[in-house]
């Protein structure tokens, strides 16, 4: 049997939309409500942001629980990416010397929440008085010209969306700006540097798939902000269709193997082609 394991608080609408487009039969399971199925070694389970402990009984898992936990802990994810030379904004952690201006955030956050702009050491002191800053990280402010979300699966790119930037607002988040993302980028618009960086971030965190938020500055440098393991895609028929074909590919190939993306010389090579997803 094939399963998609989701969290009760998020992911259900997206995965129901994906499942409606799939050819392979599967079941969406809410992982923290009611009893879970008894899994067997013949099963394949895709975790969509859900990291609860389960008895797999030898089932094939896509996105292991510990990898989702690493990505969800934004401080830890930044530390791991930095140690492995994945390009991120210069990041410091509570207890280290913090340079201002910077953006201060706790280790867990979503939808643009808990976003604090620190202009001076006085701001930092005031933040410290209001919060226990253990586990927080402090990120360099990038003078960005663009921000993207790159959906990666097994070393290839399913979709790239550009996030709309709003003047005076550092966060390019739909929950904050209420701005819809633009059309998905065409494959010939894919940039090798950005695609490889997104694949590196997903791989370094031990994930099989993830939606990578990336900023670009005026000097054409790219920086990973974070990796999402349950991105909202229910509002994009194109993204749902792409994920449906990708999940079908996973189920047909017993979990699938990573592509060797290190060999590719163009951005277009990173794109999941329809012929490849249909194999």
C-alpha positions in Angstrom: 0.0 0.0 0.0 1.1 3.6 -0.6 0.5 6.3 2.0 1.0 10.1 2.4 1.4 10.9 6.1 0.3 14.5 6.9 -0.1 16.6 10.0 -3.5 17.5 11.3 -2.7 21.2 11.3 -1.4 21.6 7.8 -1.0 19.7 4.5 -4.3 18.0 4.3 -5.8 20.3 1.6 -2.6 20.2 -0.5 -2.3 16.4 -0.3 -5.9 15.8 -1.1 -5.5 18.0 -4.2 -2.3 16.0 -5.2 -4.0 12.6 -4.6 -6.9 13.6 -6.9 -4.3 14.0 -9.7 -2.4 10.8 -9.1 -2.6 7.6 -11.1 -1.1 5.3 -8.4 -3.7 4.4 -5.7 -2.7 5.8 -2.2 -4.2 6.9 1.1 -3.7 10.2 2.9 -3.3 9.5 6.6 -3.4 12.2 9.3 -0.6 11.1 11.5 -1.6 12.5 14.9 -5.3 11.7 15.0 -6.8 8.3 15.6 -5.1 5.0 15.0 -2.5 4.6 12.2 -2.5 1.7 9.8 -0.2 -1.3 10.6 2.5 -0.8 8.1 4.5 -3.6 6.4 7.7 -3.9 4.4 5.7 -3.7 1.2 4.4 -0.2 2.0 5.8 3.1 0.9 5.2 6.2 3.1 5.7 9.8 2.0 6.0 12.0 5.0 4.5 15.5 4.2 5.9 17.6 7.1 4.9 15.0 9.7 7.7 13.7 11.9 5.8 11.6 14.5 7.3 8.3 15.5 5.7 5.4 13.8 6.4 1.7 13.6 7.4 1.3 10.0 7.9 -2.5 10.1 10.3 -2.2 7.2 8.2 0.2 5.1 10.1 2.5 2.7 10.1 6.1 4.0 10.3 9.2 1.9 11.5 12.1 4.1 12.7 10.5 7.3 11.4 11.8 10.6 14.8 13.0 11.8 15.4 14.9 8.6 12.0 16.7 8.9 12.9 17.6 12.5 16.3 19.0 11.3 14.6 21.2 8.7 11.9 22.3 11.1 14.4 23.5 13.6 15.5 26.6 11.6 18.5 27.3 13.9 19.8 23.8 13.5 19.2 23.7 9.8 21.1 27.0 9.4 24.0 25.6 11.4 24.1 22.4 9.4 24.0 24.2 6.1 26.7 26.6 7.1 29.0 23.8 8.3 28.5 22.1 4.9 29.2 25.3 2.9 25.6 25.7 1.6 25.2 29.5 1.0 23.0 31.1 3.6 22.9 34.7 5.0 25.7 35.1 7.6 24.1 33.7 10.7 24.9 33.9 14.4 23.4 32.1 17.3 22.4 33.2 20.8 25.5 33.5 23.0 27.7 34.5 20.1 28.7 38.1 19.2 25.7 39.5 17.3 26.2 42.2 14.7 23.4 44.6 13.8 21.4 45.2 11.8 20.1 41.6 11.7 16.9 39.6 11.8 16.2 37.6 15.0 14.0 34.6 14.9 13.4 31.6 17.2 14.3 28.1 16.2 10.7 27.3 15.1 8.5 29.6 13.1 6.2 29.7 10.1 4.2 32.0 7.9 6.5 35.0 8.6 5.8 35.0 12.3 8.3 35.8 15.1 10.3 38.0 12.7 12.2 40.7 14.6 14.4 43.4 12.9 17.3 44.3 15.2 18.8 47.7 14.3 21.0 48.2 17.3 22.4 46.5 20.5 19.7 48.3 22.4 17.1 46.5 20.3 18.8 43.3 21.1 18.7 44.0 24.9 15.0 44.8 24.7 14.3 41.6 22.8 16.2 39.6 25.4 14.1 41.1 28.2 10.9 40.0 26.5 12.0 36.5 25.4 14.1 33.6 26.3 16.5 33.7 23.4 18.0 30.2 23.8 17.9 28.5 20.4 17.3 31.8 18.5 19.4 32.7 15.4 20.4 36.1 14.1 20.6 36.5 10.3 22.3 39.0 8.2 19.9 41.4 6.3 20.3 40.6 2.6 19.7 43.5 0.1 17.6 41.1 -2.0 16.2 41.7 -5.5 14.3 38.5 -5.8 13.0 35.7 -3.6 12.1 32.2 -4.9 10.6 28.9 -3.7 12.3 26.0 -5.4 10.5 22.6 -5.0 13.1 19.8 -5.1 12.6 16.1 -5.3 15.3 13.5 -5.4 17.8 15.9 -6.9 15.6 17.5 -9.5 13.3 20.6 -9.5 9.6 20.2 -9.8 8.5 23.9 -9.7 10.1 27.3 -9.1 7.8 30.2 -8.0 9.0 33.8 -7.5 7.7 35.4 -4.4 6.4 39.0 -4.8 8.4 41.6 -2.8 6.5 44.5 -1.2 8.3 47.8 -0.7 9.1 48.4 3.0 8.5 44.7 3.9 11.5 42.3 4.3 9.2 39.2 4.5 8.1 37.7 1.1 5.4 35.6 2.7 1.9 35.2 1.4 0.5 35.3 5.0 2.1 38.7 5.5 2.0 40.4 2.1 -1.3 38.8 0.9 0.3 38.8 -2.5 -0.2 35.8 -4.8 2.9 34.2 -6.2 3.5 34.6 -9.9 3.3 31.9 -12.6 5.8 29.0 -12.3 9.0 29.7 -14.0 9.6 28.1 -17.4 12.4 25.5 -17.5 14.6 27.7 -19.8 14.5 30.3 -17.0 16.0 28.0 -14.4 19.4 29.1 -13.2 21.9 26.3 -12.5 23.4 28.2 -9.5 20.0 28.5 -7.8 18.8 24.9 -8.7 22.1 23.3 -7.4 21.9 25.3 -4.2 18.4 24.2 -3.6 19.3 20.5 -4.2 22.3 20.9 -2.0 20.2 22.3 0.9 17.7 19.4 0.7 20.4 16.8 0.4 22.5 18.2 3.3 19.5 18.1 5.7 19.0 14.4 4.8 15.6 15.0 3.0 14.4 13.4 -0.2 12.3 16.4 -1.1 11.6 20.0 0.2 10.6 23.5 -0.9 13.6 25.7 -0.5 13.2 29.5 0.0 16.1 31.3 -1.7 17.1 35.0 -2.0 19.1 36.6 -4.7 21.0 39.9 -4.3 22.2 42.6 -6.7 25.5 40.8 -7.3 23.7 37.6 -8.4 24.5 35.7 -5.2 21.9 33.2 -3.9 21.2 32.4 -0.2 19.0 29.7 1.3 16.6 31.1 3.9 15.0 27.7 4.9 13.7 24.4 3.7 10.0 23.6 4.1 8.7 20.0 4.3 5.0 20.7 4.0 4.6 23.7 1.6 1.1 24.9 0.8 0.4 24.0 -2.9 -3.4 23.5 -2.9 -3.8 27.0 -4.5 -1.7 26.0 -7.5 -3.1 23.4 -9.9 0.2 23.2 -11.7 2.2 22.5 -8.6 -0.4 19.8 -7.5 -0.1 18.2 -10.9 3.7 18.2 -10.8 3.7 16.7 -7.3 1.2 14.1 -8.3 3.4 12.9 -11.1 6.4 12.9 -8.8 4.7 10.9 -6.2 3.5 8.4 -8.9 7.2 8.1 -9.9 8.2 7.5 -6.3 5.6 4.7 -5.9 6.5 3.1 -9.2 10.2 3.1 -8.4 9.9 1.8 -4.8 11.0 5.1 -3.4 13.3 6.1 -6.2 17.0 7.1 -6.3 18.6 10.5 -6.3 19.8 12.0 -9.5 23.5 12.9 -9.8 22.8 16.6 -10.3 26.5 17.4 -9.8 27.1 16.6 -13.5 24.6 19.1 -15.0 25.8 22.3 -16.6 22.6 24.1 -17.2 19.5 25.1 -15.2 17.2 23.4 -17.6 18.9 20.0 -16.8 17.6 20.3 -13.2 13.9 20.3 -14.3 11.9 17.2 -13.8 10.8 16.4 -17.4 7.4 14.9 -18.0 9.1 12.0 -19.8 11.2 11.3 -16.7 8.3 11.4 -14.4 6.3 9.1 -16.6 9.0 6.4 -16.7 
